[in-house]
Amino acid sequence: MTPELTALTLAALLQAVQFVLYAVPANLELGPGYTMSARDREPSRPLSPQTARLGRAMTNHFEGLVLFTIAVVVVTFTKITSPLTAACAWTYLAARILYIPAYYYGLRPGRSLIWGVGFAATLLMLLAALF
């Protein structure tokens, strides 16, 4: 397996970890009556700010994972994997790991800078595939 595919696999597992990090406190805060319902209505009480941040961080990773997956597939199928693309893949993964506590604790502008590093690493992988 290429380093890029390994990083993608770990990023997918990170997504599962983020789901658990969000789902457990969300279920505790909202109760099974709401979380097991069809959720046709808003919950009777809001999530705590930290739990809501975990949910937004998880959603953000779903969005970033799409573009990262495309980048990994492109460099893998075109067989242009290189030390640069491997470094970009590991940088993306490290940024996503760091993003979770940065978002949870509301670190500004650190959270946005971390996000930018992961996004730039993904774009660099795509540009490497073109050139």
CORVEN-V107871 format. One record per pair of residues at least 24 apart in sequence whose C-alpha atoms are under 10 Angstrom apart, sorted by the first residue. I is the first residue (numbers start at 1). J is the second residue. Records with the same first field share a line. If there is no record, write none. Layout:
I = J, J
This chain:
1 = 76
2 = 72, 76, 81, 82, 86
3 = 72, 76, 81, 82, 83, 85, 86, 87, 88, 89, 90
4 = 68, 69, 71, 72, 73, 75, 76, 81, 82, 83, 85, 86, 87, 88, 89, 90, 125
5 = 69, 72, 73, 75, 76, 86, 89
6 = 72, 86, 89, 90
7 = 68, 69, 72, 86, 87, 88, 89, 90, 91, 92, 93, 94
8 = 65, 68, 69, 71, 72, 73, 89, 90, 92, 93
9 = 69, 93
10 = 90, 93
11 = 61, 62, 65, 68, 69, 89, 90, 92, 93, 94, 96, 97
12 = 61, 62, 65, 69, 93
14 = 58, 61, 93, 96, 97
15 = 57, 58, 59, 61, 62, 65, 96, 97
16 = 58
17 = 58
18 = 54, 55, 57, 58, 59, 61, 97, 100
19 = 54, 55, 57, 58, 59
20 = 54, 58
21 = 51, 54, 55, 58, 100
22 = 50, 51, 52, 53, 54, 55, 56, 57, 58
23 = 51, 54, 55
24 = 51
25 = 50, 51, 52, 54
26 = 51, 52, 54, 55
49 = 104, 105, 106
50 = 103, 104, 105, 106
51 = 104
52 = 104
53 = 100, 101, 102, 103, 104, 105, 106
54 = 100, 101, 103, 104, 105
55 = 103, 104
56 = 100, 103, 104
57 = 96, 99, 100, 101, 102, 103, 104
58 = 96, 99, 100
60 = 96, 99, 100, 115
61 = 96, 97, 99, 100, 115
64 = 92, 96, 115, 118, 119, 122
65 = 92, 93, 96, 119, 122
67 = 119, 122, 123, 126
68 = 92, 93, 118, 119, 121, 122, 123, 125, 126
69 = 122
70 = 122, 125, 126
71 = 121, 122, 123, 124, 125, 126, 127, 128, 129
72 = 122, 125, 126, 129
73 = 126
74 = 125, 126, 128, 129, 130
75 = 125, 126, 127, 128, 129, 130
76 = 129
78 = 129, 130
79 = 129
80 = 125, 128, 129, 130, 131
81 = 125, 128, 129
82 = 125, 128
84 = 121, 124, 125, 128
85 = 121, 122, 124, 125, 126, 127, 128, 129
86 = 121, 125
87 = 121, 125
88 = 117, 118, 119, 120, 121, 122, 123, 124, 125
89 = 118, 121, 122, 124, 125
90 = 118, 121
91 = 117, 118, 119, 120, 121, 122
92 = 116, 117, 118, 119, 120, 121, 122
93 = 118, 121
94 = 118
95 = 119, 121
